[in-house]
Each structure stands twice: as structure tokens, then as C-alpha cells.
Amino acid sequence: MKACTVCKMISNKDHCPSCGSPTSDNWSGLLIITDPGDSAIAKELNIKIPGEYCLRVR
């Protein structure tokens, strides 16, 4: 699994399916957002698309 260096979305690809930025293997902290409209954490992190995200990526 890899995480986007910009939006922090987790995927298996070399480039993020959401924003097209490069991804990294060096990440930590798993966050699963199912309903971004109702989630205070999603609003705080400016997440608008449901999915898996990391908290820290290098």
C-alpha cells in the first residue's frame, strides 16, 4: 500500500487516483472515511472523497 504525498489517500498505484500526485511507501496512521460530509475529522483534514487515508506521509 502507498499513500499520496499531497492528499494522503492510500492506494496500490504509483500515482494517486484522486489527484495524480506521486505516492510513497513511507506512511503511518490509517484513517478510514466513509461519510466525509458528516465527519468532523474529514472536515478538519479537508477530505471530500470517501476512502482510506494516512495521517503522516514522507
C-alpha positions as CSV (number, residue, x, y, z in Angstrom):
1,M,0.0,0.0,0.0
2,K,1.2,3.5,-0.8
3,A,0.0,6.9,0.2
4,C,-0.3,10.1,-1.8
5,T,2.2,12.7,-0.8
6,V,-0.3,15.5,-1.3
7,C,-3.9,14.4,-0.4
8,K,-2.8,11.3,1.7
9,M,-5.2,8.9,0.0
10,I,-4.0,5.3,0.2
11,S,-3.9,3.1,-2.9
12,N,-1.7,0.5,-4.6
13,K,-0.7,2.7,-7.5
14,D,2.4,4.8,-8.2
15,H,0.3,7.9,-8.7
16,C,-2.8,8.9,-6.7
17,P,-6.1,8.1,-8.3
18,S,-7.6,11.2,-6.7
19,C,-5.2,14.0,-7.5
20,G,-2.5,12.4,-9.7
21,S,0.4,13.1,-7.4
22,P,3.2,10.6,-6.7
23,T,2.8,8.1,-3.8
24,S,5.1,6.9,-1.1
25,D,5.7,3.7,0.8
26,N,6.7,5.6,3.9
27,W,3.5,6.5,5.7
28,S,1.8,5.9,9.1
29,G,-1.6,6.1,10.7
30,L,-4.6,4.7,8.9
31,L,-7.8,6.7,8.7
32,I,-11.0,5.4,7.1
33,I,-13.5,8.0,6.0
34,T,-16.9,6.6,5.0
35,D,-19.0,9.8,5.0
36,P,-16.9,12.9,4.6
37,G,-20.0,15.2,4.9
38,D,-20.8,14.0,8.4
39,S,-17.2,13.6,9.7
40,A,-15.6,16.3,11.8
41,I,-12.2,14.7,11.1
42,A,-12.7,14.8,7.4
43,K,-13.7,18.5,7.6
44,E,-10.6,19.2,9.6
45,L,-8.3,17.5,7.1
46,N,-10.3,18.8,4.1
47,I,-11.2,15.3,2.8
48,K,-14.1,15.2,0.4
49,I,-13.9,11.7,-1.1
50,P,-14.6,8.6,1.0
51,G,-11.7,6.2,1.3
52,E,-8.6,5.2,3.2
53,Y,-6.1,7.9,4.2
54,C,-2.9,8.2,6.2
55,L,-2.1,10.6,8.9
56,R,1.6,11.1,8.1
57,V,3.4,10.5,4.8
58,R,7.1,11.2,3.9
